[in-house]
Structures are given as structure tokens and as C-alpha cells.
Amino acid sequence: MKSITLSALIALVAVPAFAANPMVGGAAMFEEKNIVENAVNSADHTTLVAAVKAAGLVEALQSAGPFTVFAPVNDAFAALPAGTVDTLLKPENKDMLTKVLTAHVVAGDLKLADLRAKVGKDGFANLQTLSGDALSVKFKGDNAMIYSESRNIGTITIADVDQSNGVIHVVNTVLVPK
């Protein structure tokens, strides 16, 4: 029988009692990094990162927050009508792009459990985004559904990606504001 040293036992017991962040877009997400620092490493969020840069929101999303970001994947942007992303990325459309992006951001650090608690008995939770628009959250079984004012419906596909300045929930739809 192999014996274990005291230092090895202490190392095992000293392991943090929390789960690591999920991988996003093939990349590790580090909770000591901010939203932008993590997002740039996700292969699934290259369009979102380009849009955040074009809108001039990098500095804001690197600030202390906390923020809850519903982060659409590249396929969500690709599903928009042809030419939409190219049009939004034009300098003359910066205000519109900023509105679309900030319609995916809520003040606070809202984990999936927090969203479920907000839904409560009413079945829906309403959230105010940084753009001033509203998102609604509803659960269908274990699936968290996000509804925009324009009736886009997205599903959180990866939840609770902790950041130093909030949390990211990956969504499969661009949540278009009114």
C-alpha cells in the first residue's frame, strides 16, 4: 500500500471547492480576466468582438461593472438578414450598433440561479439593459429562454461563465432591440 505524504494530502484538501469556468469557443475562460479579455479568445465570438471594437465599447466592458452579458455566437450574427452585420459595422451606424450591443448587457452579476429566482411564480423576469431596452427571461425545463422587445427568442447555451467584472451567458440569437 502506498503512503501519501502530509504535503500531498494538504494539497488535495486545499483544492478550491468550485467548478472551473466552462470552455467557450474552444478556449478556457478565466474568472480573473474581464469580459473583453476572455471574449477575444473565443472562436465563437469573433463577430461580437469585432462589433464591440467598432462600437467603441471595449473600455466600458473592461470596467469594474459588474455586468451580465448575453453574448451571441457568430452563427447568431450570421442568421441575421443578409448585409445586416456589414451595415451595422459601418462608422456612420455606430449609434445603432451600440444600441444593439448594449441591449445584450444588464447591470449586475446575474447567474443562472439568480435569473431563475427572478422568474419566480410569474413565469417571466424582466430585465432592463444598458441600452434602456427590456429583455425577458423564461425557463422551459432546464432551458433559459431570453426574449427581446422585437420578439427574438434566444436560448442560453452556456451559462455562468464568470468574469472578473461579471458573468457571460452564451446565447444562440442576436437579441434585437426595438
PEQUI-V30005 format. One record per backbone hydrogen bond with DSSP energy under -1.0 kcal/mol. CO is the residue of the C=O (numbers start at 1). NH is the residue of the N-H. Records with the same first field share a line. If there is no record, write none. Layout:
BEGIN
CO = NH  NH
END
This chain:
BEGIN
5 = 9
6 = 10
7 = 11
8 = 12
9 = 13
10 = 14
24 = 27
25 = 43
27 = 24
30 = 33
33 = 164
34 = 38
35 = 39
36 = 40
38 = 41
39 = 42
42 = 45
44 = 74
45 = 49
46 = 50
47 = 51
48 = 52
49 = 53
50 = 54
51 = 55
52 = 57
53 = 56
57 = 61
60 = 63
66 = 108
67 = 167
68 = 106
69 = 169
71 = 171
73 = 77
74 = 78
75 = 79
77 = 80
81 = 84
83 = 87
84 = 88
85 = 89
87 = 90
90 = 93
91 = 94
93 = 97
94 = 98
95 = 99
96 = 100
97 = 101
98 = 102
99 = 103
101 = 104
102 = 105  131
104 = 70
105 = 130
106 = 68
111 = 115
112 = 116
113 = 117
114 = 118
115 = 119
116 = 120
125 = 137
127 = 135
129 = 132
133 = 129
135 = 127
136 = 147
137 = 125
138 = 145
140 = 143
143 = 140
144 = 156
145 = 138
146 = 154
147 = 136
148 = 151
152 = 148
154 = 146
155 = 172
158 = 170
160 = 162
161 = 168
163 = 166
165 = 67
166 = 163
167 = 69
168 = 161
169 = 71
170 = 157  158
171 = 73
174 = 176
176 = 150
END
